[in-house]
Amino acid sequence: AFDTVYSVPVWGEVLYAFPLEFWGAVTAGASLICVIGLIRPPNPLILFAGSFLHMSQFCVVAVSTLIYGGDVSIGIWVLTFLAFHARLYFEAVRSL
């Protein structure tokens, strides 16, 4: 069952080229960096780094799903999260 979920028709060729553990580590690491940047007192530079890492990952996921043979609904879903992290990114840049 797991092989059908993490496959090229669902996630696209680019995402499938890397192991699933890699994408999990990138997501967890970027989330941890963002949370550390938001702890009081907020640190805009750390928040900038975490949100940039999230945005980079979401761009790769969107390109992989929308262009390289993945499911279009996943690409659209990821783009909504990209917009949220873009807001964090621009607020962090504005505070630097």
Residue, then its C-alpha position, 0 to 999 in steps of 0.5 A: a500500500f505504501d508503494t502506491v502512495y509514494s509513487v511518480p503518478v502521485w508526487g512526480e519524478v523530481l520528488y520521487a528521485f529523493p528518498l521519503e526520509f529526506w523530504g521528512a527531514v527537510t519538513a521537520g527541520a524547516s518547521l523547527i527553525c520557524v518555531i525557534g524563530l518565533i519564540r520570544p523574543p522573535n528572531p527575524l533572521i532565524l524565521f527568514a531561514g526557516s520560511f525560506l527553506h519551507m518555500s524552497q521545498f514547496c516550490v520543488v513539490a509544486v514543480s514536481t507535481l504540476i510539471y513532472g507527472g504528479d497529481v495536480s490537486i497536490g500541487i495546488w494544495v502545496l501552493t496554498f502553503l507556499a503563500f502562507h510561508a511567503r507571508l512569514y518570509f516577507e514579514a521576517v525580511r521586513s523586520l530585518 
